[in-house]
Amino acid sequence: MSAFLYNIFIRGFAFFMRLASFFHPKARQWINGRHNLMERLHTELPALIDGRPVAWFHAASLGEFEQGRPVIEAFRSRHPDYFIFLTFFSPSGYEVRKNYAQADYISYLPNDTPTNARRLVQLLRPRLVFFIKYEFWYNYLHALQPSGAIILSFSTLFLPHYLFFKPYGGFYRQLLNCFDHILVQNEASAALLRGIGYEKVTVAGDTRFDRVQQIADSTRTLPEIASFVQDGPCLIVGSAWEADRAVIVPALNQLKTPLKVIIAPHEIQETELARWEQTLAGKTLRYSAYQAAGFAAHSSPAAQYLLIDNVGMLSSLYRYGQVAYIGGGFGAGLHNILEAATFGLPVLFGNRSFYKFQEAVDLVAQGGAWAVADTNEFQRKLEDLLKDPLLRTSRGHVGRRYVQEHTGATEAVIRRVEQQLAEQDVS
């Protein structure tokens, strides 16, 4: 790929999103959020920045934001004089965290065109730029490189099949040279980079471990969830897609063991919620209806299933479960299993894409998680865990210990930041 083809692709993608916005709510949010965006930024930002140094954090979506959140907050604590500018590519990040108090300004990322990149870099004149995990925007990186900004990527994970490591991946490899340093999750990623001649790399770990430990240490109590669960076992189903529903619903409908189930679909849409209600044999209750009823204790015992029809509760739900099923494993990507593991829940997920996620591979190998192939396997594993509290507890301890052993990446990132700032000051 060349810069010319890349820019055609970027403009083509924006055109596609405009067409999709007529039919898809997320595409509509993506388009509406970028309407006159550069003009708004030029109008609002200068007075807000007011001469302060700028640290720009960029996250693709909500998951990457949560991954980067400990670094944002640690940086803010140590450098309160900085103006923190936070951008998102996806509506699922921006719409949920647009009021995040630790950033001074939160925005969608303007489309990665040469003009937008040049204008935004000139407007911000950032001293530090952080790309969280997977973000390699050609025009922004090439506009930032000569600006004098320190450009870092952290919690980054590389796999052998990525284009950077292909014989025809030269266009992507050149993007790596725009970074002052890349802080990767593991030694395998560092070895891949060194294998193509990139040496400005440090194995710092994954800041998601720090984030989920923060959540576990400060999670809010939810009396209404305790009232729904009462004293019985509870399965937490997190970020489930249609493919997950097709596997787990038949098993739940056949299950003989008494069980409460809290389900947080990945897509909070009426059609998706209705499908869960239509396919589950037991009585379902939506959280919004439960809330409207004042969380009355008498409204919950008759319902076996509680459908979470809002965004933002999932990480606090795991403390009320005994087993977790995490969605995405039958599709392109498994969702965050660490939030469940840190609360000591054994974890189940689909077996098709989990190998892309080191924590999933590790926990399967250590016995804290299971990758299931189909309904029958899911049902067997779930019943084994429900019938044997000692097994459930021992396997849950594996996950909790795993999280605790892998915290500390945030401090490693901050040390690198301080080093880069000191080197820049000397030069």
Secondary structure, 3 states (H helix, E strand, C coil): CCHHHHHHHHHHHHHHHHHHCCCCHHHHHHHHHCCCHHHHHHHHHHHHHCCCCEEEEEECCHHHHHHHHHHHHHHHHHCCCCEEEEEECCHHHHHHHCCCCCCCEEEECCCCCHHHHHHHHHHHCCCEEEEECCCCCHHHHHHHHHHCCEEEEEEECCCCCCHHHCCCCHHHHHHHCCCCEEEECCHHHHHHHHHCCCCCEEECCCCHHHHHHHHHHHCCCCHHHHHHHCCCCEEEEEEECHHHHHHHHHHHHHCCCCCEEEEEECCCCHHHHHHHHHHCCCCEEEHHHHHHCCCCHHHCCCCCEEECCCCCCHHHHHHHCCEEEECCCCCCCCCCCHHHHCCCCCEEEECCCHHHCHHHHHHHHHCCEEEECCHHHHHHHHHHHHHCHHHHHHHHHHHHHHHHHCCCHHHHHHHHHHHHHHHHHHC
